[in-house]
Amino acid sequence: MDSASLEQLLQKSPALLWQGRKASTQKQGIASGFPALDRLLPSAGWPLACITEISTMQCGAGELRLLMPAIAKLTQQALYVVWIAPPFIPYAPSLSAYGIDLRYLIILDSIDNEQDQYWSMEKLLPCKQCGMVLMWPHSYHDKHIRRLQLAAEKGNSLAILYPRNRQQHSSASLRLLIQATAINQLQITILKARGVLHARTTTLSVQL
Amino acid sequence: MTNLAQQTQLLLTTEKNTDTAPAYQPLWMCIHFPLLSAHSLGLTQKQKQPFIIFQRKSQTVHYACPAAQQLGIETGMPLSQAYLFCETMIAYPRNKRKEKSLIQSLALWAKQFSPHVSVKYENALLLEIRASLNLFDNIYQLEKRIRNGLQVKAYPISIASSPIPIGSYLLARKANNIITETRHSLHAELGKLDLADFLIDQNNQDKLSNLGITTGHELFRLPVADLSRRLGKEFHTYLNTLLGIQHEPVNCIKDKLSFYDFYDFSNDEQDFELILRHMYQLVDQLLHFLIRNDLSCSSLSFTFSASNKASSTLIVNTSSSTRDKQIWYNLIREKLNAKKLSQNNVYGIQLNVSHFQHHNYQNQSLLHHNKSEQSENWQHAIDQITARLGPNAICMLEAKEDHRPEFSYRKTPYNKQQHKPYLTHKHTYRPLWLLAKPIAISRQDYVPSKNINIERIEDGWWDKQAIRRDYYIAKAENNDLLWMYVDLKNNHQHFLHGYFA
């Protein structure tokens, strides 16, 4: 096989062939709206068809503001964004002010059973009309993550987990740790990302 | 002087000699349900203990099960006499209302074979099938379909077909599987019946017996004028109708388009998978009905009945009408799971659908998945979640023009056809998380390190829910950004109302 045909094969089916760190840089992503963060992420944005885990020790660190530009972009493209079991009431005027089209924001907040929460996420992720699903689980196992990973791959959608209790280990493709260092200042540490060998940290300015 | 047989022959000859194109000749199929009264009460012949069904008014036996018949109990016997034959038999009063309800439901089911279905005669259905013969190839195929359909439901039946409705009914009551497509052959078959098999009142039956008449052949040989004089004009009309000399009016059920099908288990069932399988079979029947009528539907109504007369209903809805089998299967499974049916016994399942829409055909792209296909996937996922978690599980948010934070948003049920204008509120400092109930903060426990942008919200005097608050953003020790306020109406108490997440 000559190099031209090998290159052709790699371009044709990148997911089927492991390509080391190069593969992850070729992955599709949605721009986060923060150039510094995009430069840090292997997919140059929030990775599609992957599970992203965002850990934070607080409720008001800015963990949601980080996603607002991406959510606004998706809803404006008529793609649904679903929030499963949010810990508090998502405040509609504020969301609207961030540019989110509320007609494409769905809330599943009356599901007490965690199995049902995972089941719902798994059902929604493969839908082509679903752009992003966010969930706030109390706990999870690798089995859950693997199932969600397959569902996200099927729909090429964004799956975000905000674990309420920080997990030591997780098979999520991308793991971020967020800490507020000052007002409107976030320190983001990439704990794990495909194609990234060492933890990377950046500090972002996230306006209210 | 002519007799009835000669009159019939004359009529047939006239029909043959007519030069004009043959008129539409109706063909009536009668399906007789001999055990309808027992089935309406949920009784089957498999029951070991002898039982009878009695007429409440006359206190006579209406139906005796085979075990009771073996003991000598017969239909028409006084109830007290029946007890002499078997003291331990169970006697159920006949319930005509239930019988009527059952035969009506069977009539709805039979509408898949003919649009003209009548319940004119007791325990029987009349179907005008001449026009249906082309659809089902021939009468034998049609009869086979009907028998198979009712066999699944464990209903013993007898079927007869003839050009005269009452002729079909009399033949079906007496014998099984008789097809007489001409009046002549019907006449011959009716002649074989005993006098008691005709629907003749007891008085006239006695008079004919006294004349030595015992069969149909003997009856038809009698002179018409003589019969009219002796037995009255009504009897004469009855015989004319029976032989097709006089037209018999039949009222067919003319309800709006609906689908009904059911399945009865022989015992109370608790097995989830078995119940589900039979529900799927009912859905399959529905889908055949939908395809035949070029329709789709968005709501199925299942009724589960138990032998202890308790019944429950399961409604399965989709947000858009469909006839996709897999979508219905998934929704039914989720809904049945959520219903926790295992706590109850199920004796029978009924499926009723009364609202339909014309099926919406969509052009399929050969190369790419189109938008409507994507939309269908999304709707199906939403329908599944609704089926499993209930209709209130999914909601949307709406921003409202109100300064009070508690009243400036609203949760609305999910509606795919929401056409609200896209609102952009320019509230610069509003948190993303709002607490359902503000938390009182004691100044000793919590001291915000920095206060910025104090905003007074004073509103709601018109609806007796007035507030007077000074909102401010506070930074906690761990750098969390909090949305807090001082309640000016409540002793200047500080409250936490949201997080700038």
Interface residues (C-beta under 8 A of the other chain):
Chain A: M57 Q58 C59 G60 A61 G62 E63 L64 R65 M68 Y80 P86 P87 F88 I89 P90 Y91 A92 P93 S94 L95 S96 A97 G99 D101 L102 R103 L105 I106 I107 L108 D109 S110 I111 D116 W119 S120 K123 L124 P126 C127 K128 Q129 C130 Q179 A180 T181 A182 I183 Q185 L208
Chain B: H369 Q374 S375 N377 W378 A381 Q384 I385 R388 L389 G390 N392 A393 I394 C395 M396 L397 E398 A399 K400 P405 S408 Y409 R410 K411 Y414 Q418 K420 Y422 L423 T424 H425 K426 H427 T428 Y429 R430 P431 L432 W433 L434 L435 A436 K450 I473 K475 A476 N478 N479 D480 L481 L482 G498 Y499 F500 A501
